Amino acid sequence: MTDASQYTQLVTAEHADKPKFMAMVAAVTGCFAAAQNFSESMPDEFDLDDAVGAQLDILGLWIGISRRIKVPVTNVYFSWDTAGVGWDQGVWLQNGDASSTISVLDDDTYRLVLRAKIGANNWNGSTIDAAPILSDIFGDSGTYAQIYDNGDMSFNVYILGPKPSALKMALISGGYIPIKPAGVHINFGIGFTLDGSAPLDGSKSLTGFA
């Protein structure tokens, strides 16, 4: 921590006994000391582990992703063979009705997303390294991603473990974490245990595969 005393102690004895002169030196150098302290504090203020609120928003500008995420509106509009929104249950989609809504990520979720986006920004293009990047979005919830290369310029992304929220699925399926090589098609599927308590492997229990 820098303060004005680091400068006033350099004043020679000829002037050090002049109160007004010393006060002037302290006032002027104090401004520079404060500016230096502020500059030195900036890296800690924008450390991803500790940043909050507007600081995370600024990090998002640098990293390339906003905390405002478009999430599809689900289980509202009429759909054939979908429990809860079938005939006489779902709302008819009219012209002008929104098919998605904007969700603002809280700081903890946004921090996970920023880490995943950093991983995607540095991604080498391999499917092996893509799965851990997507899994970062789910933190320690037990949900994770597995990727299978189909060998035909497409790969499948399976989200396994406890069922994720619509928001976190929108982050992946909406392309907010860019792990799609040019010219490659991605299929998404969701798999989860009946009680949502533990991850599972394989594809037989997947639902909603597109």
C-alpha positions in Angstrom: 0.0 0.0 0.0 1.5 3.3 -1.1 0.9 6.5 0.8 2.2 10.1 0.7 4.8 9.5 3.4 6.9 7.5 0.9 7.3 10.8 -0.9 7.4 13.3 2.0 10.3 11.4 3.6 12.4 12.2 0.5 12.2 15.9 1.1 15.6 17.3 2.2 16.1 18.8 5.7 16.2 22.3 4.2 12.5 22.1 3.4 11.2 19.3 5.7 10.6 21.8 8.6 8.3 23.9 6.5 4.7 22.8 7.5 2.9 24.5 4.6 5.4 23.1 2.0 5.2 19.6 3.5 1.4 19.8 3.5 1.4 20.8 -0.2 3.8 17.9 -1.0 1.6 15.4 0.9 -1.6 16.6 -0.9 -0.1 16.4 -4.3 1.7 13.1 -3.9 -1.3 11.6 -2.0 -3.3 11.8 -5.3 -0.7 9.8 -7.1 -0.4 7.3 -4.2 -4.2 6.8 -4.3 -4.2 6.3 -8.1 -1.4 3.7 -7.8 -3.2 1.8 -5.1 -6.4 1.8 -7.2 -4.5 0.5 -10.2 -2.9 -2.3 -8.1 -6.3 -3.4 -6.8 -7.9 -3.8 -10.2 -6.7 -7.4 -10.9 -8.2 -8.6 -7.6 -11.5 -6.7 -8.2 -11.9 -8.5 -11.6 -10.7 -11.9 -10.5 -13.3 -14.4 -11.7 -13.4 -16.1 -8.2 -14.2 -12.9 -6.4 -15.9 -10.5 -8.9 -19.5 -9.7 -8.4 -22.3 -7.8 -10.1 -21.1 -5.2 -12.5 -17.5 -6.6 -12.3 -18.8 -9.9 -13.7 -20.7 -8.0 -16.4 -17.4 -6.4 -17.5 -15.7 -9.8 -17.5 -18.5 -11.0 -19.7 -17.7 -8.3 -22.2 -14.1 -9.4 -22.3 -14.9 -13.1 -22.4 -17.8 -12.7 -24.9 -21.0 -13.7 -23.2 -23.8 -11.7 -21.5 -25.7 -12.8 -18.4 -29.0 -12.3 -20.3 -29.9 -15.7 -21.8 -32.8 -16.5 -24.1 -34.8 -19.5 -22.7 -37.5 -21.3 -24.7 -41.0 -21.1 -23.2 -41.8 -24.8 -22.4 -44.9 -26.6 -21.1 -47.2 -23.7 -21.9 -48.3 -23.9 -25.6 -50.4 -26.7 -27.1 -48.5 -29.8 -28.3 -49.6 -33.2 -29.5 -48.7 -36.1 -27.2 -47.1 -33.9 -24.5 -48.4 -34.4 -21.0 -49.9 -31.3 -19.5 -50.2 -29.3 -22.7 -52.3 -31.6 -24.9 -55.9 -31.1 -26.1 -57.9 -28.7 -23.8 -54.7 -28.2 -21.7 -52.1 -26.2 -23.6 -52.4 -22.6 -24.6 -52.8 -22.0 -28.4 -49.7 -20.2 -29.8 -50.9 -17.0 -31.5 -49.1 -14.6 -33.8 -46.9 -12.4 -31.7 -46.8 -14.7 -28.7 -43.3 -15.2 -27.3 -41.7 -18.6 -27.9 -38.8 -17.6 -25.5 -38.1 -15.4 -22.6 -35.0 -13.6 -21.3 -33.5 -14.9 -18.1 -30.9 -12.9 -16.2 -28.2 -15.2 -14.6 -27.4 -14.8 -11.0 -23.7 -14.2 -10.1 -22.9 -17.8 -9.2 -24.5 -19.3 -12.3 -23.0 -16.5 -14.5 -19.5 -17.4 -13.0 -19.9 -21.0 -14.1 -21.0 -19.9 -17.6 -18.0 -17.5 -17.9 -15.6 -20.4 -17.0 -17.2 -22.6 -19.7 -17.0 -19.8 -22.2 -13.3 -19.3 -21.4 -12.8 -23.0 -22.0 -14.7 -22.7 -25.4 -12.6 -19.7 -26.4 -9.5 -21.8 -25.9 -11.0 -25.1 -27.2 -8.8 -27.1 -29.6 -11.9 -28.5 -31.6 -11.8 -32.1 -30.3 -14.9 -33.8 -28.9 -12.8 -35.2 -26.0 -12.1 -31.7 -24.7 -15.6 -30.4 -25.5 -17.4 -32.4 -22.8 -15.6 -31.0 -19.8 -16.2 -27.5 -21.1 -20.0 -28.1 -21.2 -19.9 -29.9 -17.9 -18.5 -26.7 -16.3 -22.0 -25.1 -16.7 -23.5 -27.6 -14.2 -20.9 -27.0 -11.5 -21.1 -29.7 -8.7 -24.7 -30.5 -9.3 -23.8 -34.0 -10.6 -25.1 -33.3 -14.1 -22.5 -33.7 -16.8 -22.0 -33.9 -20.6 -20.9 -36.8 -22.7 -20.1 -36.5 -26.4 -20.1 -39.2 -29.1 -18.6 -38.7 -32.5 -20.8 -40.3 -35.2 -18.1 -40.3 -37.7 -20.3 -38.5 -40.3 -19.6 -34.9 -39.6 -22.0 -34.9 -36.7 -21.7 -35.6 -33.0 -24.2 -36.2 -30.2 -24.2 -34.3 -26.9 -25.8 -36.2 -24.0 -26.6 -34.4 -20.8 -26.6 -37.0 -18.1 -27.2 -37.2 -14.3 -29.8 -35.1 -12.4 -32.1 -33.3 -14.8 -30.8 -29.8 -15.5 -32.9 -26.7 -15.5 -34.4 -25.3 -18.8 -32.0 -22.4 -18.3 -28.9 -24.5 -18.3 -30.1 -26.6 -21.2 -30.7 -23.4 -23.2 -27.1 -22.3 -22.5 -25.9 -25.5 -24.3 -28.6 -26.0 -27.1 -28.7 -22.2 -27.8 -25.0 -22.2 -28.7 -24.0 -19.8 -26.0 -21.0 -22.1 -25.3 -19.6 -22.5 -28.9 -18.2 -26.0 -29.2 -19.4 -26.5 -32.8 -16.7 -26.9 -35.5 -17.6 -25.4 -38.9 -19.6 -27.8 -41.0 -20.4 -30.2 -38.1 -24.0 -30.9 -37.0 -24.8 -31.4 -33.3 -27.6 -33.5 -31.9 -28.7 -32.9 -28.3 -30.2 -35.4 -25.9 -31.1 -35.4 -22.2 -30.8 -38.4 -19.9 -31.4 -38.6 -16.2 -32.2 -41.1 -13.4 -35.8 -41.5 -12.4 -35.1 -40.0 -8.9 -32.6 -37.5 -10.3 -30.1 -38.6 -7.6 -27.2 -40.1 -9.6 -25.6 -39.9 -13.1 -26.1 -42.6 -15.6 -24.2 -43.7 -18.6 -25.3 -44.9 -22.1 -28.0 -43.7 -24.3 -30.9 -46.1 -23.8 -32.7 -43.9 -21.3 -32.3 -40.7 -23.2 -35.4 -38.6 -23.9 -36.0 -35.6 -26.1 -33.2 -36.6 -28.5 -33.3 -34.4 -31.6 
